[in-house]
Amino acid sequence: MTEYLISRSEHIVRNSSVTVLKGSTALSVIDRTVSTKLTEMKHFDTMKTMFCDANGRVEDFARVYLLDEQLLMINSSQYGTEIRKKLIDGIGWDEECTLLNGDDAISHVSVICPDSNDIKSNFGLENELLTNGKVLECGDLIFSNTEFDYFDMIDILAPRGKLTSVLQKLNESGSMNASEDRWDFLRISLGIPSIDDARGNLPNELGLTDLVSLDKGCYPGQEIHARIDSRGRTTKNLVRIVSKFPILLGIHEVDGIGKIRVSSTQTESGVSLSLGICSTIKQPVSEITLEDGQTAIIEQLIFP
């Protein structure tokens, strides 16, 4: 649903947790705790991954950056302490790995843009490639890019003291500062689940099986993920609901579908967008009637 994007870039300062990992075994420590195989990462690579519980359900998202002699990890702020404890508990007595809390030292900015070149040029990176899975350094700034069909999402990591300068350059490039509500509306319109949508659900229900590496060693939830893959069947899916009225968070009973658990919702200019989980629906797009008699459109989110 890219019709809600505007023709210029939009950015926001994210409330993310930042962890710095140092030591010769740092990559191995985090690799055996997450669902994605990280051990083949090269310097200046970046990968998105998940932390899952023993039942295979998502606990948190994370993005990992491999930079020279250290790793940077950004994840959800509300679970930063919990995830750091999980990593610390997994360090062996003979392993060389140190964790540092970077929450107060490093800022995280995200930019949704129709063309990443508009952003790059303002930071002197117009001649540099910014592609999926790779990191660009510009002084003490770190850039990464996620490419979608019709837009890019650039993530910038900066020392806290450089945040004002970064925001000034983004404004000079024509990017608009998005409010929390606006960013949430954009995220839902693009079908990007937040940790509130994902936590407690299985990766296949969220269309996130690309973050599960079935060829790696043991990690929390690995047996469950392997069993789900062997069965090859998904009974629940992430859906988007489009309506002309606000939809409350929580469980809604819908004829012909059953229960829909709405986990995020946002309204803008008379359009309400929501994400939720329900049993797999038969049609990709259907009209539904909620308990109060209001109608809405439900869309099963199809992932590559």
C-alpha positions in Angstrom: 0.0 0.0 0.0 2.5 2.6 -1.2 -0.3 5.1 -1.9 0.2 6.5 1.6 3.9 7.4 0.9 4.6 11.0 -0.2 7.0 12.0 -3.0 9.6 13.1 -0.5 11.6 11.3 2.2 10.4 11.1 5.8 12.6 10.3 8.9 12.3 9.7 12.6 14.6 9.2 15.5 14.0 5.6 16.7 13.7 4.6 20.3 16.1 1.6 19.9 18.3 -0.3 22.2 22.0 -0.4 21.1 24.5 -3.0 22.3 28.2 -3.1 21.4 29.9 -6.6 21.5 33.7 -6.9 21.5 36.0 -9.9 21.5 37.1 -12.8 19.3 34.0 -14.9 20.1 31.4 -12.1 20.0 29.9 -13.3 16.7 29.6 -16.9 17.9 27.9 -15.8 21.1 25.2 -13.9 19.3 24.9 -16.5 16.5 23.9 -19.4 18.8 21.2 -17.2 20.4 19.4 -16.0 17.3 17.4 -17.7 14.5 19.6 -16.5 11.6 23.0 -17.8 10.6 25.4 -15.0 11.3 28.8 -16.8 11.3 29.4 -16.2 7.6 29.1 -12.4 7.9 32.0 -10.4 6.6 33.3 -7.0 7.8 30.8 -4.2 7.0 27.9 -6.7 6.6 24.6 -6.2 8.3 21.8 -8.7 8.9 18.4 -8.7 10.4 17.6 -11.5 12.8 15.2 -12.7 15.6 15.5 -13.8 19.2 13.0 -16.6 19.9 11.9 -18.6 23.0 12.1 -22.3 23.4 8.7 -22.7 21.8 9.9 -20.9 18.6 7.9 -17.8 19.2 9.4 -14.3 18.6 10.8 -12.5 21.5 12.5 -9.6 19.7 13.9 -8.4 16.4 17.5 -7.2 16.0 19.8 -5.9 13.3 23.5 -6.8 13.6 26.4 -4.8 12.1 29.9 -6.4 11.8 32.4 -3.5 11.9 36.1 -4.2 12.1 36.8 -5.5 15.7 33.3 -5.1 17.1 29.6 -5.9 16.5 26.7 -3.4 16.9 23.2 -4.6 17.6 20.0 -2.6 17.6 16.8 -4.0 18.9 13.6 -3.0 20.6 14.1 -0.6 23.5 11.5 -2.2 25.7 13.5 -5.5 25.6 17.0 -4.2 25.5 17.9 -5.2 29.0 16.3 -8.6 28.6 18.2 -9.4 25.4 21.5 -8.2 26.8 21.0 -10.5 29.8 20.3 -13.4 27.5 23.5 -12.8 25.6 25.6 -12.4 28.8 24.2 -15.7 30.2 25.3 -17.4 27.0 28.9 -16.4 27.2 31.2 -19.4 28.2 33.7 -19.0 30.9 36.6 -19.4 28.4 35.1 -17.1 25.7 36.4 -13.6 24.9 33.3 -11.5 24.6 32.3 -8.2 26.3 29.0 -6.4 26.0 28.5 -2.7 26.4 25.3 -0.8 26.8 25.2 1.9 24.0 21.7 3.2 24.6 22.9 6.6 25.8 25.8 6.9 23.4 24.4 6.0 20.0 21.3 7.3 18.2 19.3 5.5 15.6 17.5 7.3 12.7 15.4 5.7 10.0 14.5 7.3 6.7 11.8 6.1 4.2 12.7 7.5 0.8 11.7 7.0 -2.8 15.3 7.4 -3.9 18.3 6.8 -1.5 20.5 8.9 -3.7 18.7 12.1 -2.4 19.8 11.2 1.1 23.3 9.9 0.2 24.3 13.1 -1.6 23.8 15.3 1.4 26.2 13.1 3.4 28.9 13.1 0.6 28.1 9.5 -0.4 26.7 10.1 -3.9 29.4 7.9 -5.4 29.0 5.1 -3.0 26.7 2.0 -3.3 24.3 1.5 -0.4 22.9 -2.0 -0.9 21.0 -4.6 1.1 23.2 -6.4 3.6 26.1 -3.9 3.4 27.2 -1.0 5.6 28.7 2.3 4.7 30.8 4.3 7.1 31.0 8.1 6.7 33.3 9.4 9.5 31.6 8.2 12.7 28.2 7.6 11.0 27.0 4.2 9.9 24.5 3.7 7.0 22.6 0.7 6.0 19.7 0.2 3.5 16.8 -2.1 3.1 15.4 -2.1 -0.4 11.7 -2.5 -1.0 9.8 -2.6 -4.3 9.1 1.2 -4.6 11.2 2.8 -1.8 14.2 2.4 0.4 14.6 2.5 4.2 17.9 3.8 5.3 19.1 3.4 8.9 21.7 5.7 10.3 23.6 5.1 13.5 25.3 8.2 14.9 27.0 9.2 18.1 24.5 11.0 20.3 26.4 14.3 20.0 26.1 14.1 16.2 22.3 13.6 16.1 21.5 17.3 15.6 23.9 17.5 12.6 22.4 14.3 11.1 18.8 15.7 11.4 19.9 19.0 9.9 21.4 17.3 6.8 18.2 15.2 6.4 16.1 18.4 6.5 18.4 20.0 4.0 17.8 17.1 1.7 14.1 17.8 1.8 13.2 14.9 4.2 10.3 15.6 6.6 10.4 14.8 10.3 7.7 12.2 10.8 5.7 12.0 14.1 5.4 8.7 16.0 1.8 8.4 14.8 2.8 9.1 11.2 5.6 6.6 11.2 3.4 3.9 12.7 0.8 4.6 10.0 3.4 4.3 7.3 4.8 1.1 8.8 1.3 -0.5 8.9 0.5 0.6 5.4 3.7 -1.1 4.2 2.9 -4.3 6.1 6.0 -4.1 8.4 5.3 -5.7 11.7 6.6 -4.1 14.9 7.7 -6.1 17.9 4.2 -5.5 19.3 2.8 -7.4 16.3 5.5 -10.1 16.3 6.2 -11.0 20.0 4.6 -14.3 21.0 3.9 -15.3 17.4 5.7 -17.8 15.1 8.0 -16.5 12.3 6.0 -18.3 9.6 2.8 -16.6 10.8 4.5 -13.2 10.2 6.0 -14.1 6.8 9.5 -14.0 8.4 10.8 -17.4 7.5 13.7 -15.7 5.7 15.0 -14.9 9.1 15.1 -18.6 10.1 18.2 -20.5 9.0 17.4 -24.2 9.2 21.0 -25.2 8.3 22.6 -23.7 11.4 23.2 -25.3 14.8 21.0 -25.3 17.8 19.4 -22.0 19.0 16.3 -21.4 21.1 13.2 -22.5 19.1 15.2 -24.4 16.5 13.4 -27.7 16.9 10.0 -26.0 16.6 11.0 -24.1 13.4 12.3 -27.3 11.8 9.1 -29.2 12.6 7.0 -26.4 11.1 9.1 -26.4 8.0 8.7 -30.1 7.6 5.0 -29.9 7.8 4.9 -27.0 5.3 1.7 -25.6 6.5 0.8 -22.2 8.0 -2.5 -22.0 9.9 -2.3 -18.3 10.9 -1.2 -15.2 9.0 -0.5 -11.5 9.5 -3.3 -9.4 8.0 -3.9 -5.7 7.4 -7.3 -4.2 8.1 -8.4 -1.0 6.3 -11.4 0.9 7.5 -13.0 4.3 7.8 -13.2 4.2 11.6 -10.7 3.4 14.3 -10.3 -0.3 15.3 -9.5 -1.1 18.9 -6.6 -3.2 19.9 -7.4 -6.7 21.1 -9.5 -9.6 19.9 -12.4 -9.2 17.4 -14.8 -11.9 16.4 -15.6 -12.0 12.7 -18.1 -14.2 10.9 -16.4 -16.6 8.5 -12.9 -15.9 9.9 -13.1 -16.3 13.7 -10.9 -14.3 16.0 -8.6 -11.5 14.8 -6.1 -10.3 17.3 -5.3 -6.7 16.4 -1.9 -5.7 17.7 -1.3 -2.2 16.1 -3.6 0.4 14.7 -3.3 4.0 13.5 -5.7 6.5 11.8 -4.8 9.3 9.5 -7.0 11.5 7.3 -10.1 9.4 7.8 -8.3 6.1 7.0 -7.7 3.5 9.8 -5.0 0.9 9.3 -4.4 -2.1 11.6 -2.3 -5.2 11.7 -3.4 -8.4 13.3 -3.1 -12.2 13.4 -6.0 -14.6 12.4 -6.5 -18.0 10.8 -5.4 -18.0 7.2 -8.2 -16.5 5.1 -9.4 -18.0 1.8 -9.3 -14.8 -0.3 -6.3 -12.4 -0.4 -8.7 -9.5 0.1 -12.1 -9.7 1.6 -14.8 -7.5 3.2 -15.6 -8.2 6.8 -18.2 -7.1 9.3 -17.0 -6.5 12.9 -19.0 -6.9 16.0 -20.4 -3.4 16.0 -21.7 -3.8 12.4 -19.0 -1.7 10.8 -17.4 -3.0 7.6 -13.7 -3.1 6.7 -11.3 -4.6 4.2 -9.0 -7.4 5.4 -5.9 -8.2 3.4 -3.7 -11.2 3.9 -0.1 -10.0 3.6 1.8 -12.0 1.1 5.5 -12.2 1.5 8.2 -13.3 -0.9 
